[in-house]
Amino acid sequence: MSDSHEAHEAHEGPIKTPKQLVWAVVASFVVPIIVIILLVNYVALGDKTGAGSRAMDAEAVAKRIAPVGRVELKDASDAAAMKTGEQVYQMACAACHNSGAAGAPKLADTGAWAARIKTGYDTLLNSALKGKGAMGAQGGGDYSDIEIGRAVVYMANQAGAKFAEPKAPAAAASAAASAPK
């Protein structure tokens, strides 16, 4: 009989009393809940972004919400800093007007410029400032109206026009003040 008693004890589990059973049931519910709470806190704490992502950095956010345009005031009376017509032509106009790209009249092509010159300086300047056809406003550059006017005069005069180069506002004002009345 002792053999059957030993066999019966071998099949018993670690829980031998009702008190141990209650503790095992409580632990089987409480321990997983505590583990879940700890995992949620671990994941939720801190500022975690995706690997290689800087989309939420302060600099990136500031760049996205920055105003689209801004106003820059330039002193038009600073004649020394103003570019000549040839300089503006070389920097902004030559790319298209040297090769005739997108229908642009080539520099010094009297046939292509003749009809344009007949419209007058003001019409040519307006086209250059606002853009015409494939040409963007100011030829895509960032120049003062006087600098664009100088470039227009330079190109038109190369094709036979006799336009006078526009003067800087300060020079025009001082010339008007010194003129005899």
Contact map, one row per residue, 1 for C-alpha under 8 A:
1111100000000000000000000000000000000000000000000000000000000000000000000000000000000000000000000000000000000000000000000000000000000000000000000000000000000000000000000000000000000
1111110000000000000000000000000000000000000000000000000000000000000000000000000000000000000000000000000000000000000000000000000000000000000000000000000000000000000000000000000000000
1111111000000000000000000000000000000000000000000000000000000000000000000000000000000000000000000000000000000000000000000000000000000000000000000000000000000000000000000000000000000
1111111100000000000000000000000000000000000000000000000000000000000000000000000000000000000000000000000000000000000000000000000000000000000000000000000000000000000000000000000000000
1111111110000000000000000000000000000000000000000000000000000000000000000000000000000000000000000000000000000000000000000000000000000000000000000000000000000000000000000000000000000
0111111111000000000000000000000000000000000000000000000000000000000000000000000000000000000000000000000000000000000000000000000000000000000000000000000000000000000000000000000000000
0011111111100000000000000000000000000000000000000000000000000000000000000000000000000000000000000000000000000000000000000000000000000000000000000000000000000000000000000000000000000
0001111111110000000000000000000000000000000000000000000000000000000000000000000000000000000000000000000000000000000000000000000000000000000000000000000000000000000000000000000000000
0000111111110000000000000000000000000000000000000000000000000000000000000000000000000000000000000000000000000000000000000000000000000000000000000000000000000000000000000000000000000
0000011111110000000000000000000000000000000000000000000000000000000000000000000000000000000000000000000000000000000000000000000000000000000000000000000000000000000000000000000000000
0000001111111000000000000000000000000000000000000000000000000000000000000000000000000000000000000000000000000000000000000000000000000000000000000000000000000000000000000000000000000
0000000111111111000000000000000000000000000000000000000000000000000000000000000000000000000000000000000000000000000000000000000000000000000000000000000000000000000000000000000000000
0000000000111111000000000000000000000000000000000000000000000000000000000000000000000000000000000000000000000000000000000000000000000000000000000000000000000000000000000000000000000
0000000000011111000000000000000000000000000000000000000000000000000000000000000000000000000000000000000000000000000000000000000000000000000000000000000000000000000000000000000000000
0000000000011111110110000000000000000000000000000000000000000000000000000000000000000000000000000000000000000000000000000000000000000000000000000000000000000000000000000000000000000
0000000000011111110110000000000000000000000000000000000000000000000000000000000000000000000000000000000000000000000000000000000000000000000000000000000000000000000000000000000000000
0000000000000011111110000000000000000000000000000000000000000000000000000000000000000000000000000000000000000000000000000000000000000000000000000000000000000000000000000000000000000
0000000000000011111111000000000000000000000000000000000000000000000000000000000000000000000000000000000000000000000000000000000000000000000000000000000000000000000000000000000000000
0000000000000000111111100000000000000000000000000000000000000000000000000000000000000000000000000000000000000000000000000000000000000000000000000000000000000000000000000000000000000
0000000000000011111111110000000000000000000000000000000000000000000000000000000000000000000000000000000000000000000000000000000000000000000000000000000000000000000000000000000000000
0000000000000011111111111000000000000000000000000000000000000000000000000000000000000000000000000000000000000000000000000000000000000000000000000000000000000000000000000000000000000
0000000000000000011111111100000000000000000000000000000000000000000000000000000000000000000000000000000000000000000000000000000000000000000000000000000000000000000000000000000000000
0000000000000000001111111110000000000000000000000000000000000000000000000000000000000000000000000000000000000000000000000000000000000000000000000000000000000000000000000000000000000
0000000000000000000111111111000000000000000000000000000000000000000000000000000000000000000000000000000000000000000000000000000000000000000000000000000000000000000000000000000000000
0000000000000000000011111111100000000000000000000000000000000000000000000000000000000000000000000000000000000000000000000000000000000000000000000000000000000000000000000000000000000
0000000000000000000001111111110000000000000000000000000000000000000000000000000000000000000000000000000000000000000000000000000000000000000000000000000000000000000000000000000000000
0000000000000000000000111111111000000000000000000000000000000000000000000000000000000000000000000000000000000000000000000000000000000000000000000000000000000000000000000000000000000
0000000000000000000000011111111100000000000000000000000000000000000000000000000000000000000000000000000000000000000000000000000000000000000000000000000000000000000000000000000000000
0000000000000000000000001111111110000000000000000000000000000000000000000000000000000000000000000000000000000000000000000000000000000000000000000000000000000000000000000000000000000
0000000000000000000000000111111111000000000000000000000000000000000000000000000000000000000000000000000000000000000000000000000000000000000000000000000000000000000000000000000000000
0000000000000000000000000011111111100000000000000000000000000000000000000000000000000000000000000000000000000000000000000000000000000000000000000000000000000000000000000000000000000
0000000000000000000000000001111111110000000000000000000000000000000000000000000000000000000000000000000000000000000000000000000000000000000000000000000000000000000000000000000000000
0000000000000000000000000000111111111000000000000000000000000000000000000000000000000000000000000000000000000000000000000000000000000000000000000000000000000000000000000000000000000
0000000000000000000000000000011111111100000000000000000000000000000000000000000000000000000000000000000000000000000000000000000000000000000000000000000000000000000000000000000000000
0000000000000000000000000000001111111110000000000000000000000000000000000000000000000000000000000000000000000000000000000000000000000000000000000000000000000000000000000000000000000
0000000000000000000000000000000111111111000000000000000000000000000000000000000000000000000000000000000000000000000000000000000000000000000000000000000000000000000000000000000000000
0000000000000000000000000000000011111111100000000000000000000000000000000000000000000000000000000000000000000000000000000000000000000000000000000000000000000000000000000000000000000
0000000000000000000000000000000001111111110000000000000000000000000000000000000000000000000000000000000000000000000000000000000000000000000000000000000000000000000000000000000000000
0000000000000000000000000000000000111111111000000000000000000000000000000000000000000000000000000000000000000000000000000000000000000000000000000000000000000000000000000000000000000
0000000000000000000000000000000000011111111100000000000000000000000000000000000000000000000000000000000000000000000000000000000000000000000000000000000000000000000000000000000000000
0000000000000000000000000000000000001111111110000000000000000000000000000000000000000000000000000000000000000000000000000000000000000000000000000000000000000000000000000000000000000
0000000000000000000000000000000000000111111110000000000000000000000000000000000000000000000000000000000000000000000000000000000000000000000000000000000000000000000000000000000000000
0000000000000000000000000000000000000011111110000000000000000000000000000000000000000000000000000000000000000000000000000000000000000000000000000000000000000000000000000000000000000
0000000000000000000000000000000000000001111111000000000000000000000000000000000000000000000000000000000000000000000000000000000000000000000000000000000000000000000000000000000000000
0000000000000000000000000000000000000000111111100000000000000000000000000000000000000000000000000000000000000000000000000000000000000000000000000000000000000000000000000000000000000
0000000000000000000000000000000000000000000111110000000000000000000000000000000000000000000000000000000000000000000000000000000000000000000000000000000000000000000000000000000000000
0000000000000000000000000000000000000000000011111000000000000000000000000000000000000000000000000000000000000000000000000000000000000000000000000000000000000000000000000000000000000
0000000000000000000000000000000000000000000001111100000000000000000000000000000000000000000000000000000000000000000000000000000000000000000000000000000000000000000000000000000000000
0000000000000000000000000000000000000000000000111110110100000000000000000000000000000000000000000000000000000000000000000000000000000000000000000000000000000000000000000000000000000
0000000000000000000000000000000000000000000000011111100000000000000000000000000000000000000000000000000000000000000000000000000000000000000000000000000000000000000000000000000000000
0000000000000000000000000000000000000000000000001111100000000000000000000000000000000000000000000000000000000000000000000000000000000000000000000000000000000000000000000000000000000
0000000000000000000000000000000000000000000000000111110000000000000000000000000000000000000000000000000000000000000000000000000000000000000000000000000000000000000000000000000000000
0000000000000000000000000000000000000000000000001111111100000000000000000000000000000000000000000000000000000000000000000000000000000000000000000000000000000000000000000000000000000
0000000000000000000000000000000000000000000000001001111110010000000000000000000000000000000000000000000000000000000000000000000000000000000000000000000000000000000000000000000000000
0000000000000000000000000000000000000000000000000000111110011000000000000000000000000000000000000000000000000000000000000000000000000000000000000000000000000000000000000000000000000
0000000000000000000000000000000000000000000000001000111111011000000000000000000000000000000000000000000000000000000000000000000000000000000000000000000000000000000000000000000000000
0000000000000000000000000000000000000000000000000000011111111000000000000000000000000000000000000000000000000000000000000000000000000000000000000000000000000000000000000000000000000
0000000000000000000000000000000000000000000000000000000111111100000000000000000000000000000000000000000000000000000000000000000000000000000000000000000000000000000000000000000000000
0000000000000000000000000000000000000000000000000000000011111110000000000000000000000000000000000000000000000000000000000000000000000000000000000000000000000000000000000000000000000
0000000000000000000000000000000000000000000000000000011111111111000000000000000000000000000000000000000000000000000000000000000000000000000000000000000000000000000000000000000000000
0000000000000000000000000000000000000000000000000000001111111111100000000000000000000000000000000000000000000000000000000000000000000000000000000000000000000000000000000000000000000
0000000000000000000000000000000000000000000000000000000001111111110000000000000000000000000000000000000000000000000000000000000000000000000000000000000000000000000000000000000000000
0000000000000000000000000000000000000000000000000000000000111111110000000000000000000000000000000000000000000000000000000000000000000000000000000000000000000000000000000000000000000
0000000000000000000000000000000000000000000000000000000000011111110000000000000000000000000000000000000000000000000000000000000000000000000000000000000000000000000000000000000000000
0000000000000000000000000000000000000000000000000000000000001111111000000000000000000000000000000000000000000000000000000000000000000000000000000000000000000000000000000000000000000
0000000000000000000000000000000000000000000000000000000000000111111100000000000000000000000000000000000000000000000000000000000000000000000000000000000000000000000000000000000000000
0000000000000000000000000000000000000000000000000000000000000000111111000000000000000000000000000000000000000000000000000000000000000000000000000000000000000000000000000000000000000
0000000000000000000000000000000000000000000000000000000000000000011111000000000000000000000000000000000000000000000000000000000000000000000000000000000000000000000000000000000000000
0000000000000000000000000000000000000000000000000000000000000000001111100000000000000000000000000000000000000000000000000000000000000000000000000000000000000000000000000000000000000
0000000000000000000000000000000000000000000000000000000000000000001111110000000000000000000000000000000000000000000000000000000000000000000000000000000000000000000000000000000000000
0000000000000000000000000000000000000000000000000000000000000000000011111000000000000000000000000000000000000000000000000000000000000000000000000000000000000000000000000000000000000
0000000000000000000000000000000000000000000000000000000000000000000001111100000000000000000000000000000000000000000000000000000000000000000000000000000000000000000000000000000000000
0000000000000000000000000000000000000000000000000000000000000000000000111110000000000000000000000000000000000000000000000000000000000000000000000000000000000000000000000000000000000
0000000000000000000000000000000000000000000000000000000000000000000000011111000000000000000000000000000000000000000000000000000000000000000000000000000000000000000000000000000000000
0000000000000000000000000000000000000000000000000000000000000000000000001111110000000000000000000000000000000000000000000000000000000000000000000000000000000000000000000000000000000
0000000000000000000000000000000000000000000000000000000000000000000000000111111000000000000000000000000000000000000000000000000000000000000000010000000000000000000000011100000000000
0000000000000000000000000000000000000000000000000000000000000000000000000011111000000000000000000000000000000000000000000000000000000000000000000000000000000000000000011110000000000
0000000000000000000000000000000000000000000000000000000000000000000000000011111111000000000000000000000000000000000000000000000000000000000000000000000000000000000000010100000000000
0000000000000000000000000000000000000000000000000000000000000000000000000001111111000000000000000000000000000000000000000000000000000000000000000000000000000000000000010110000000000
0000000000000000000000000000000000000000000000000000000000000000000000000000011111000000000000000000000000000000000000000000000000000000000000000000000000000000000000000000000000000
0000000000000000000000000000000000000000000000000000000000000000000000000000011111100000000000000000000000000000000000000000000000000000000000000000000000000000000000000000000000000
0000000000000000000000000000000000000000000000000000000000000000000000000000011111110000000000000000000000000000000000000000000000000000000000000010000000000000000000000000000000000
0000000000000000000000000000000000000000000000000000000000000000000000000000000011111011000000000000000000000000000000000000000000000000000000000010000000000000000000000000000000000
0000000000000000000000000000000000000000000000000000000000000000000000000000000001111111000000000000000000000000000000000000000000000000000000000010011000000000000000000000000000000
0000000000000000000000000000000000000000000000000000000000000000000000000000000000111111100000000000000000000000000000000000000000000000000000000011111111000000000000000000000000000
0000000000000000000000000000000000000000000000000000000000000000000000000000000000011111110000000000000000000000000000000000000000000000000000000000011001000000000000000000000000000
0000000000000000000000000000000000000000000000000000000000000000000000000000000000111111111000000000000000000000000000000000000000000000000000000000001000000000000000000000000000000
0000000000000000000000000000000000000000000000000000000000000000000000000000000000111111111110000000000000000000000000000000000000000000000000000011011000000000000000000000000000000
0000000000000000000000000000000000000000000000000000000000000000000000000000000000001111111111000000000000000000000000000000000000000000000000000000001001100000000000000000000000000
0000000000000000000000000000000000000000000000000000000000000000000000000000000000000111111111100000000000000000000000000000000000000000000000000000000000000000000000000000000000000
0000000000000000000000000000000000000000000000000000000000000000000000000000000000000011111111000000000000000000000000000000000000000000000000000000000000000000000000000000000000000
0000000000000000000000000000000000000000000000000000000000000000000000000000000000000001111111100000000000000000000000000000000000000000001110000000000000000000000000000000000000000
0000000000000000000000000000000000000000000000000000000000000000000000000000000000000001111111111000000000000000000000000000000000000000001000000000000000000000000000000000000000000
0000000000000000000000000000000000000000000000000000000000000000000000000000000000000000111111111110000000000000000000000000000000000000000000000000000000000000000000000000000000000
0000000000000000000000000000000000000000000000000000000000000000000000000000000000000000010111111110100000000000000000000000000000000000000000000000000000000000000000000000000000000
0000000000000000000000000000000000000000000000000000000000000000000000000000000000000000000011111111110101000000000000000000000000000000000000000000000000000000000000000000000000000
0000000000000000000000000000000000000000000000000000000000000000000000000000000000000000000011111111100111100000000000000000000000000000000000000000000000000000000000000000000000000
0000000000000000000000000000000000000000000000000000000000000000000000000000000000000000000001111111000001100000000000000000000000000000000000000000000000000000000000000000000000000
0000000000000000000000000000000000000000000000000000000000000000000000000000000000000000000001111111100001000000000000000000000000000000000000000000000000000000000000000000000000000
0000000000000000000000000000000000000000000000000000000000000000000000000000000000000000000000011111111111000000000000000000000000000000000000000000000000000000000000000000000000000
0000000000000000000000000000000000000000000000000000000000000000000000000000000000000000000000111011111100000000000000000000000000000000000000000000000000000000000000000000000000000
0000000000000000000000000000000000000000000000000000000000000000000000000000000000000000000000010001111100000000000000000000000000000100000000000000000000000000000000000000000000000
0000000000000000000000000000000000000000000000000000000000000000000000000000000000000000000000000001111110000000000000000000000000000000000000000000000000000000000000000000000000000
0000000000000000000000000000000000000000000000000000000000000000000000000000000000000000000000011001111111000000000000000000000000000000000000000000000000000000000000000000000000000
0000000000000000000000000000000000000000000000000000000000000000000000000000000000000000000000001001001111101001100000000000000000000000000000000000000000000000000000000000000000000
0000000000000000000000000000000000000000000000000000000000000000000000000000000000000000000000011111000111111001000000000000000000000000000000000000000000000000000000000000000000000
0000000000000000000000000000000000000000000000000000000000000000000000000000000000000000000000001100000011111000000000000000000000000000000000000000000000100110000000000000000000000
0000000000000000000000000000000000000000000000000000000000000000000000000000000000000000000000000000000001111100100000000000000000000000000000000000000000110111000000000000000000000
0000000000000000000000000000000000000000000000000000000000000000000000000000000000000000000000000000000011111111100000000000000000000000000000000000000000000010000000000000000000000
0000000000000000000000000000000000000000000000000000000000000000000000000000000000000000000000000000000000011111110000000000000000000000000000000000000000000011000000000000000000000
0000000000000000000000000000000000000000000000000000000000000000000000000000000000000000000000000000000000001111111000000000000000000000000000000000000000000000000000000000000000000
0000000000000000000000000000000000000000000000000000000000000000000000000000000000000000000000000000000011001111111100000000000000000000000000000000000000000000000000000000000000000
0000000000000000000000000000000000000000000000000000000000000000000000000000000000000000000000000000000010011111111110000000000000000000000000000000000000010010000000000000000000000
0000000000000000000000000000000000000000000000000000000000000000000000000000000000000000000000000000000000000111111111000000000000000000000000000000000000000010000000000000000000000
0000000000000000000000000000000000000000000000000000000000000000000000000000000000000000000000000000000000000011111111100000000000000000000000000000000000000000000000000000000000000
0000000000000000000000000000000000000000000000000000000000000000000000000000000000000000000000000000000000000001111111110001000000000000000000000000000000000000000000000000000000000
0000000000000000000000000000000000000000000000000000000000000000000000000000000000000000000000000000000000000000111111111001000000000000000000000000000000010000100000000000000000000
0000000000000000000000000000000000000000000000000000000000000000000000000000000000000000000000000000000000000000011111110000000000000000000000000000000000000000000000000000000000000
0000000000000000000000000000000000000000000000000000000000000000000000000000000000000000000000000000000000000000001111111011000000000000000000000000000000000000000000000000000000000
0000000000000000000000000000000000000000000000000000000000000000000000000000000000000000000000000000000000000000000111111111000000000000000000000000000000000000000000000000000000000
0000000000000000000000000000000000000000000000000000000000000000000000000000000000000000000000000000000000000000000010111111100000000000000000000000000110000000001000000000000000000
0000000000000000000000000000000000000000000000000000000000000000000000000000000000000000000000000000000000000000000000011111110000000000000000000000000000000000000000000000000000000
0000000000000000000000000000000000000000000000000000000000000000000000000000000000000000000000000000000000000000000000111111111000000000000000000000000000000000000000000000000000000
0000000000000000000000000000000000000000000000000000000000000000000000000000000000000000000000000000000000000000000110111111111100000000000000000000000100000000000000000000000000000
0000000000000000000000000000000000000000000000000000000000000000000000000000000000000000000000000000000000000000000000001111111110000000000000000001100100000000000000000000000000000
0000000000000000000000000000000000000000000000000000000000000000000000000000000000000000000000000000000000000000000000000111111111100000000000000000000000000000000000000000000000000
0000000000000000000000000000000000000000000000000000000000000000000000000000000000000000000000000000000000000000000000000011111111110000100000000000000000000000000000000000000000000
0000000000000000000000000000000000000000000000000000000000000000000000000000000000000000000000000000000000000000000000000001111111110000111000000001000100000000000000000000000000000
0000000000000000000000000000000000000000000000000000000000000000000000000000000000000000000000000000000000000000000000000000111111100000111000001001000000000000000000000000000000000
0000000000000000000000000000000000000000000000000000000000000000000000000000000000000000000000000000000000000000000000000000011111110001110000000000000000000000000000000000000000000
0000000000000000000000000000000000000000000000000000000000000000000000000000000000000000000000000000000000000000000000000000011111111111111000000000000000000000000000000000000000000
0000000000000000000000000000000000000000000000000000000000000000000000000000000000000000000000000000000000000000000000000000001101111111100000000000000000000000000000000000000000000
0000000000000000000000000000000000000000000000000000000000000000000000000000000000000000000000000000000000000000000000000000000000111111000000000000000000000000000000000000000000000
0000000000000000000000000000000000000000000000000000000000000000000000000000000000000000000000000000010000000000000000000000000000111111000000000000000000000000000000000000000000000
0000000000000000000000000000000000000000000000000000000000000000000000000000000000000000000000000000000000000000000000000000000000111111101100000000000000000000000000000000000000000
0000000000000000000000000000000000000000000000000000000000000000000000000000000000000000000000000000000000000000000000000000000001111111111100000000000000000000000000000000000000000
0000000000000000000000000000000000000000000000000000000000000000000000000000000000000000000000000000000000000000000000000000001111110011111110000000000000000000000000000000000000000
0000000000000000000000000000000000000000000000000000000000000000000000000000000000000000000000000000000000000000000000000000000111100001111111100001000000000000000000000000000000000
0000000000000000000000000000000000000000000000000000000000000000000000000000000000000000000110000000000000000000000000000000000110100011111110000000000000000000000000000000000000000
0000000000000000000000000000000000000000000000000000000000000000000000000000000000000000000100000000000000000000000000000000000000000011111111000000000000000000000000000000000000000
0000000000000000000000000000000000000000000000000000000000000000000000000000000000000000000100000000000000000000000000000000000000000000111111100000000000000000000000000000000000000
0000000000000000000000000000000000000000000000000000000000000000000000000000000000000000000000000000000000000000000000000000000000000000010111110000000000000000000000000000000000000
0000000000000000000000000000000000000000000000000000000000000000000000000000000000000000000000000000000000000000000000000000000000000000010011111011000000000000000000000000000000000
0000000000000000000000000000000000000000000000000000000000000000000000000001000000000000000000000000000000000000000000000000000000000000000001111111000000000000000000000000000000000
0000000000000000000000000000000000000000000000000000000000000000000000000000000000000000000000000000000000000000000000000000000010000000000000111111100000000000000000000000000000000
0000000000000000000000000000000000000000000000000000000000000000000000000000000000000000000000000000000000000000000000000000000000000000000000011111110000000000000001110000000000000
0000000000000000000000000000000000000000000000000000000000000000000000000000000001111001000000000000000000000000000000000000000000000000000000111111111000000000000000000000000000000
0000000000000000000000000000000000000000000000000000000000000000000000000000000000001001000000000000000000000000000000000000100110000000010000111111111100000000000000000000000000000
0000000000000000000000000000000000000000000000000000000000000000000000000000000000001000000000000000000000000000000000000000100000000000000000001111111110000000000011000000000000000
0000000000000000000000000000000000000000000000000000000000000000000000000000000000011101000000000000000000000000000000000000000000000000000000000111111111000000000011000000000000000
0000000000000000000000000000000000000000000000000000000000000000000000000000000000011111100000000000000000000000000000000000000000000000000000000011111111100000000000000000000000000
0000000000000000000000000000000000000000000000000000000000000000000000000000000000001000000000000000000000000000000000001001100100000000000000000001111111110000000000000000000000000
0000000000000000000000000000000000000000000000000000000000000000000000000000000000001000000000000000000000000000000000001000000000000000000000000000111111111000001110000000000000000
0000000000000000000000000000000000000000000000000000000000000000000000000000000000001100100000000000000000000000000000000000000000000000000000000000011111111100000010000000000000000
0000000000000000000000000000000000000000000000000000000000000000000000000000000000000000100000000000000000110000000000000000000000000000000000000000001111111110000000000000000000000
0000000000000000000000000000000000000000000000000000000000000000000000000000000000000000000000000000000000010000100010000000000000000000000000000000000111111111111000000000000000000
0000000000000000000000000000000000000000000000000000000000000000000000000000000000000000000000000000000000000000000000000000000000000000000000000000000011111111111000000000000000000
0000000000000000000000000000000000000000000000000000000000000000000000000000000000000000000000000000000000110000000000000000000000000000000000000000000001111111100000000000000000000
0000000000000000000000000000000000000000000000000000000000000000000000000000000000000000000000000000000000111100110000000000000000000000000000000000000000111111100000000000000000000
0000000000000000000000000000000000000000000000000000000000000000000000000000000000000000000000000000000000010100000000000000000000000000000000000000000000011111110000000000000000000
0000000000000000000000000000000000000000000000000000000000000000000000000000000000000000000000000000000000000000000010000000000000000000000000000000000000011111111000000000000000000
0000000000000000000000000000000000000000000000000000000000000000000000000000000000000000000000000000000000000000000000000000000000000000000000000000000000011001111100000000000000000
0000000000000000000000000000000000000000000000000000000000000000000000000000000000000000000000000000000000000000000000001000000000000000000000000000000010011000111110000000000000000
0000000000000000000000000000000000000000000000000000000000000000000000000000000000000000000000000000000000000000000000000000000000000000000000000000000010000000011111000000000000000
0000000000000000000000000000000000000000000000000000000000000000000000000000000000000000000000000000000000000000000000000000000000000000000000000000110011000000001111100000000000000
0000000000000000000000000000000000000000000000000000000000000000000000000000000000000000000000000000000000000000000000000000000000000000000000000100110000000000000111110000000000000
0000000000000000000000000000000000000000000000000000000000000000000000000000000000000000000000000000000000000000000000000000000000000000000000000100000000000000000011111011000000000
0000000000000000000000000000000000000000000000000000000000000000000000000001111000000000000000000000000000000000000000000000000000000000000000000100000000000000000001111111000000000
0000000000000000000000000000000000000000000000000000000000000000000000000001100000000000000000000000000000000000000000000000000000000000000000000000000000000000000000111111100000000
0000000000000000000000000000000000000000000000000000000000000000000000000001111000000000000000000000000000000000000000000000000000000000000000000000000000000000000000011111110000000
0000000000000000000000000000000000000000000000000000000000000000000000000000101000000000000000000000000000000000000000000000000000000000000000000000000000000000000000111111111000000
0000000000000000000000000000000000000000000000000000000000000000000000000000000000000000000000000000000000000000000000000000000000000000000000000000000000000000000000111111111100000
0000000000000000000000000000000000000000000000000000000000000000000000000000000000000000000000000000000000000000000000000000000000000000000000000000000000000000000000001111111110000
0000000000000000000000000000000000000000000000000000000000000000000000000000000000000000000000000000000000000000000000000000000000000000000000000000000000000000000000000111111111000
0000000000000000000000000000000000000000000000000000000000000000000000000000000000000000000000000000000000000000000000000000000000000000000000000000000000000000000000000011111111100
0000000000000000000000000000000000000000000000000000000000000000000000000000000000000000000000000000000000000000000000000000000000000000000000000000000000000000000000000001111111100
0000000000000000000000000000000000000000000000000000000000000000000000000000000000000000000000000000000000000000000000000000000000000000000000000000000000000000000000000000111111100
0000000000000000000000000000000000000000000000000000000000000000000000000000000000000000000000000000000000000000000000000000000000000000000000000000000000000000000000000000011111110
0000000000000000000000000000000000000000000000000000000000000000000000000000000000000000000000000000000000000000000000000000000000000000000000000000000000000000000000000000001111111
0000000000000000000000000000000000000000000000000000000000000000000000000000000000000000000000000000000000000000000000000000000000000000000000000000000000000000000000000000000001111
0000000000000000000000000000000000000000000000000000000000000000000000000000000000000000000000000000000000000000000000000000000000000000000000000000000000000000000000000000000000111
